[in-house]
Amino acid sequence: MSSILSSILGVVIFLPLLTVGMAQLLWSVGIRWPIADRALLARTVIGTASGKMPNKLVTFGFALFLLGASVCAFAVADHSSGGWWLTLIGAILAALFVVRGVVGFTAAWQDRHPADPYDRYNRTLYSPLSLAIGVGFLVLVIMRLL
């Protein structure tokens, strides 16, 4: 029963990470999706008032991180794979996503990323999703340890 639950949780974590990772990958090669206007896309996903996206290499690196984390969700969900180092990677990912989720609600984060619509999306979608992914990884790690 716990393997079925961990597999379902792995899929639930995998899907948003894959989606955001693929979007980042598209942006890293110059494809502006789902918003064609470059400045509006930057204000929506980065929150910069300047309307500039990060350079393509940074965006590509972040895409690789997210796509790797999505694969790790499946790997951590499989209790028979990887050993202690995979459990450690899952714990690190849990911490990273929880910290990103919590920090996204702070005044300092909102001051650093003030542009709308990012500010609204961060409070209603980005930070809660990061928290949920982090908690999901944490649950998978705990399930591996039990």
BAFIGU-678705 format. One record per residue (C-alpha): residue in three letters; x, y, z; residue number from 1; chain. Coordinates in pm, 1 decimal. Layout:
N
atom rest:ALA	east:X	north:Y	up:Z	nr:NUM	kette:A
...
END
This chain:
146
atom rest:MET	east:0.0	north:0.0	up:0.0	nr:1	kette:A
atom rest:SER	east:275.9	north:246.7	up:86.8	nr:2	kette:A
atom rest:SER	east:446.9	north:181.7	up:-249.7	nr:3	kette:A
atom rest:ILE	east:125.1	north:275.9	up:-429.3	nr:4	kette:A
atom rest:LEU	east:93.3	north:595.5	up:-222.2	nr:5	kette:A
atom rest:SER	east:456.2	north:689.3	up:-278.7	nr:6	kette:A
atom rest:SER	east:417.1	north:625.6	up:-653.6	nr:7	kette:A
atom rest:ILE	east:111.8	north:851.8	up:-666.1	nr:8	kette:A
atom rest:LEU	east:295.2	north:1119.1	up:-468.0	nr:9	kette:A
atom rest:GLY	east:592.0	north:1084.4	up:-703.3	nr:10	kette:A
atom rest:VAL	east:363.1	north:1154.9	up:-1000.4	nr:11	kette:A
atom rest:VAL	east:199.9	north:1448.9	up:-820.6	nr:12	kette:A
atom rest:ILE	east:545.1	north:1602.1	up:-762.1	nr:13	kette:A
atom rest:PHE	east:674.4	north:1507.0	up:-1107.9	nr:14	kette:A
atom rest:LEU	east:403.2	north:1678.1	up:-1312.8	nr:15	kette:A
atom rest:PRO	east:444.1	north:2041.6	up:-1199.0	nr:16	kette:A
atom rest:LEU	east:823.8	north:2009.7	up:-1195.6	nr:17	kette:A
atom rest:LEU	east:819.3	north:1871.4	up:-1550.2	nr:18	kette:A
atom rest:THR	east:583.3	north:2146.7	up:-1666.0	nr:19	kette:A
atom rest:VAL	east:788.3	north:2430.9	up:-1518.9	nr:20	kette:A
atom rest:GLY	east:1113.3	north:2267.7	up:-1628.2	nr:21	kette:A
atom rest:MET	east:990.7	north:2241.0	up:-1986.5	nr:22	kette:A
atom rest:ALA	east:879.5	north:2605.5	up:-1981.5	nr:23	kette:A
atom rest:GLN	east:1224.7	north:2706.1	up:-1856.5	nr:24	kette:A
atom rest:LEU	east:1383.4	north:2496.9	up:-2130.6	nr:25	kette:A
atom rest:LEU	east:1173.4	north:2673.7	up:-2394.5	nr:26	kette:A
atom rest:TRP	east:1268.7	north:3013.9	up:-2252.6	nr:27	kette:A
atom rest:SER	east:1636.9	north:2916.9	up:-2255.5	nr:28	kette:A
atom rest:VAL	east:1625.4	north:2870.5	up:-2632.8	nr:29	kette:A
atom rest:GLY	east:1432.4	north:3193.0	up:-2691.8	nr:30	kette:A
atom rest:ILE	east:1076.5	north:3061.2	up:-2718.8	nr:31	kette:A
atom rest:ARG	east:840.6	north:3287.0	up:-2526.3	nr:32	kette:A
atom rest:TRP	east:556.5	north:3069.4	up:-2403.9	nr:33	kette:A
atom rest:PRO	east:284.5	north:3106.8	up:-2280.7	nr:34	kette:A
atom rest:ILE	east:320.9	north:3485.8	up:-2310.6	nr:35	kette:A
atom rest:ALA	east:463.3	north:3620.8	up:-2635.6	nr:36	kette:A
atom rest:ASP	east:554.0	north:3964.7	up:-2500.4	nr:37	kette:A
atom rest:ARG	east:905.9	north:3940.1	up:-2350.3	nr:38	kette:A
atom rest:ALA	east:857.2	north:4214.4	up:-2090.1	nr:39	kette:A
atom rest:LEU	east:523.0	north:4076.2	up:-1970.8	nr:40	kette:A
atom rest:LEU	east:669.2	north:3724.2	up:-1952.2	nr:41	kette:A
atom rest:ALA	east:954.3	north:3852.1	up:-1734.6	nr:42	kette:A
atom rest:ARG	east:716.2	north:4046.3	up:-1508.6	nr:43	kette:A
atom rest:THR	east:495.7	north:3735.1	up:-1479.2	nr:44	kette:A
atom rest:VAL	east:757.7	north:3468.4	up:-1406.2	nr:45	kette:A
atom rest:ILE	east:1049.3	north:3665.1	up:-1258.3	nr:46	kette:A
atom rest:GLY	east:885.3	north:3974.1	up:-1112.8	nr:47	kette:A
atom rest:THR	east:1143.4	north:4217.9	up:-1242.2	nr:48	kette:A
atom rest:ALA	east:1027.2	north:4569.3	up:-1306.8	nr:49	kette:A
atom rest:SER	east:1286.2	north:4596.3	up:-1586.1	nr:50	kette:A
atom rest:GLY	east:1103.1	north:4329.0	up:-1783.7	nr:51	kette:A
atom rest:LYS	east:1424.0	north:4140.4	up:-1862.9	nr:52	kette:A
atom rest:MET	east:1453.7	north:3763.5	up:-1847.1	nr:53	kette:A
atom rest:PRO	east:1770.1	north:3608.8	up:-1700.6	nr:54	kette:A
atom rest:ASN	east:2033.1	north:3510.1	up:-1954.1	nr:55	kette:A
atom rest:LYS	east:1972.0	north:3190.5	up:-2146.5	nr:56	kette:A
atom rest:LEU	east:2247.5	north:2993.5	up:-1972.3	nr:57	kette:A
atom rest:VAL	east:2099.7	north:3062.7	up:-1627.0	nr:58	kette:A
atom rest:THR	east:1753.0	north:2972.5	up:-1753.2	nr:59	kette:A
atom rest:PHE	east:1889.0	north:2651.9	up:-1909.4	nr:60	kette:A
atom rest:GLY	east:2061.8	north:2558.6	up:-1581.5	nr:61	kette:A
atom rest:PHE	east:1741.5	north:2613.0	up:-1389.0	nr:62	kette:A
atom rest:ALA	east:1552.7	north:2401.8	up:-1644.9	nr:63	kette:A
atom rest:LEU	east:1802.9	north:2118.6	up:-1594.7	nr:64	kette:A
atom rest:PHE	east:1763.5	north:2146.7	up:-1217.2	nr:65	kette:A
atom rest:LEU	east:1383.8	north:2126.5	up:-1237.9	nr:66	kette:A
atom rest:LEU	east:1386.8	north:1840.5	up:-1486.8	nr:67	kette:A
atom rest:GLY	east:1638.9	north:1655.2	up:-1269.0	nr:68	kette:A
atom rest:ALA	east:1423.4	north:1715.9	up:-962.1	nr:69	kette:A
atom rest:SER	east:1121.7	north:1578.0	up:-1148.1	nr:70	kette:A
atom rest:VAL	east:1309.4	north:1254.5	up:-1222.2	nr:71	kette:A
atom rest:CYS	east:1426.1	north:1242.0	up:-859.5	nr:72	kette:A
atom rest:ALA	east:1062.7	north:1249.4	up:-748.0	nr:73	kette:A
atom rest:PHE	east:1009.9	north:914.7	up:-920.1	nr:74	kette:A
atom rest:ALA	east:1340.3	north:776.0	up:-795.9	nr:75	kette:A
atom rest:VAL	east:1276.3	north:875.0	up:-433.7	nr:76	kette:A
atom rest:ALA	east:925.0	north:728.1	up:-457.5	nr:77	kette:A
atom rest:ASP	east:1080.1	north:386.7	up:-534.6	nr:78	kette:A
atom rest:HIS	east:1193.0	north:262.5	up:-194.0	nr:79	kette:A
atom rest:SER	east:1417.2	north:-4.1	up:-344.1	nr:80	kette:A
atom rest:SER	east:1626.2	north:236.3	up:-552.5	nr:81	kette:A
atom rest:GLY	east:1931.9	north:443.7	up:-482.3	nr:82	kette:A
atom rest:GLY	east:2013.6	north:383.0	up:-120.1	nr:83	kette:A
atom rest:TRP	east:2104.6	north:645.0	up:138.8	nr:84	kette:A
atom rest:TRP	east:2238.8	north:899.5	up:-114.5	nr:85	kette:A
atom rest:LEU	east:1904.1	north:914.0	up:-295.5	nr:86	kette:A
atom rest:THR	east:1728.3	north:966.0	up:36.8	nr:87	kette:A
atom rest:LEU	east:1974.3	north:1250.4	up:104.3	nr:88	kette:A
atom rest:ILE	east:1903.9	north:1407.7	up:-235.9	nr:89	kette:A
atom rest:GLY	east:1531.2	north:1386.3	up:-162.2	nr:90	kette:A
atom rest:ALA	east:1586.0	north:1556.6	up:174.0	nr:91	kette:A
atom rest:ILE	east:1791.5	north:1832.9	up:10.9	nr:92	kette:A
atom rest:LEU	east:1521.8	north:1888.0	up:-252.8	nr:93	kette:A
atom rest:ALA	east:1257.5	north:1895.0	up:20.8	nr:94	kette:A
atom rest:ALA	east:1453.7	north:2162.2	up:206.2	nr:95	kette:A
atom rest:LEU	east:1514.5	north:2371.2	up:-107.5	nr:96	kette:A
atom rest:PHE	east:1150.1	north:2374.2	up:-210.9	nr:97	kette:A
atom rest:VAL	east:1019.7	north:2438.6	up:141.5	nr:98	kette:A
atom rest:VAL	east:1264.7	north:2726.6	up:187.0	nr:99	kette:A
atom rest:ARG	east:1167.1	north:2874.4	up:-152.0	nr:100	kette:A
atom rest:GLY	east:801.2	north:2845.9	up:-59.0	nr:101	kette:A
atom rest:VAL	east:843.7	north:3010.9	up:280.0	nr:102	kette:A
atom rest:VAL	east:1079.2	north:3283.6	up:158.1	nr:103	kette:A
atom rest:GLY	east:833.3	north:3370.4	up:-118.5	nr:104	kette:A
atom rest:PHE	east:588.2	north:3495.2	up:143.3	nr:105	kette:A
atom rest:THR	east:836.6	north:3732.6	up:310.4	nr:106	kette:A
atom rest:ALA	east:839.7	north:4108.3	up:267.6	nr:107	kette:A
atom rest:ALA	east:1202.3	north:4095.4	up:151.2	nr:108	kette:A
atom rest:TRP	east:1108.0	north:3864.0	up:-137.5	nr:109	kette:A
atom rest:GLN	east:813.1	north:4082.8	up:-230.3	nr:110	kette:A
atom rest:ASP	east:1038.0	north:4391.9	up:-225.7	nr:111	kette:A
atom rest:ARG	east:1288.9	north:4216.4	up:-452.4	nr:112	kette:A
atom rest:HIS	east:1021.1	north:4095.1	up:-698.1	nr:113	kette:A
atom rest:PRO	east:758.0	north:4371.6	up:-693.0	nr:114	kette:A
atom rest:ALA	east:628.0	north:4359.7	up:-1049.4	nr:115	kette:A
atom rest:ASP	east:273.5	north:4256.3	up:-1118.6	nr:116	kette:A
atom rest:PRO	east:139.8	north:4004.7	up:-1204.1	nr:117	kette:A
atom rest:TYR	east:430.6	north:3811.3	up:-1044.8	nr:118	kette:A
atom rest:ASP	east:355.9	north:3938.1	up:-695.5	nr:119	kette:A
atom rest:ARG	east:-0.6	north:3808.6	up:-711.8	nr:120	kette:A
atom rest:TYR	east:100.1	north:3476.1	up:-872.0	nr:121	kette:A
atom rest:ASN	east:378.9	north:3428.5	up:-619.9	nr:122	kette:A
atom rest:ARG	east:139.4	north:3454.2	up:-325.7	nr:123	kette:A
atom rest:THR	east:-134.9	north:3242.7	up:-482.4	nr:124	kette:A
atom rest:LEU	east:56.1	north:2988.5	up:-693.2	nr:125	kette:A
atom rest:TYR	east:438.3	north:2988.7	up:-699.1	nr:126	kette:A
atom rest:SER	east:511.7	north:2986.6	up:-324.7	nr:127	kette:A
atom rest:PRO	east:227.5	north:2747.8	up:-230.3	nr:128	kette:A
atom rest:LEU	east:334.3	north:2512.0	up:-510.6	nr:129	kette:A
atom rest:SER	east:695.9	north:2522.1	up:-391.6	nr:130	kette:A
atom rest:LEU	east:580.8	north:2443.3	up:-38.8	nr:131	kette:A
atom rest:ALA	east:363.8	north:2156.1	up:-160.4	nr:132	kette:A
atom rest:ILE	east:649.0	north:2008.6	up:-366.3	nr:133	kette:A
atom rest:GLY	east:886.3	north:2041.7	up:-70.8	nr:134	kette:A
atom rest:VAL	east:641.5	north:1875.4	up:166.0	nr:135	kette:A
atom rest:GLY	east:584.4	north:1604.0	up:-95.3	nr:136	kette:A
atom rest:PHE	east:957.2	north:1531.9	up:-111.5	nr:137	kette:A
atom rest:LEU	east:970.3	north:1531.6	up:268.7	nr:138	kette:A
atom rest:VAL	east:688.4	north:1275.6	up:287.1	nr:139	kette:A
atom rest:LEU	east:865.2	north:1057.2	up:29.8	nr:140	kette:A
atom rest:VAL	east:1188.5	north:1073.1	up:231.1	nr:141	kette:A
atom rest:ILE	east:1004.8	north:982.1	up:552.5	nr:142	kette:A
atom rest:MET	east:835.0	north:692.3	up:374.0	nr:143	kette:A
atom rest:ARG	east:1177.5	north:568.9	up:256.8	nr:144	kette:A
atom rest:LEU	east:1305.3	north:576.3	up:614.8	nr:145	kette:A
atom rest:LEU	east:1012.0	north:383.5	up:763.6	nr:146	kette:A
END
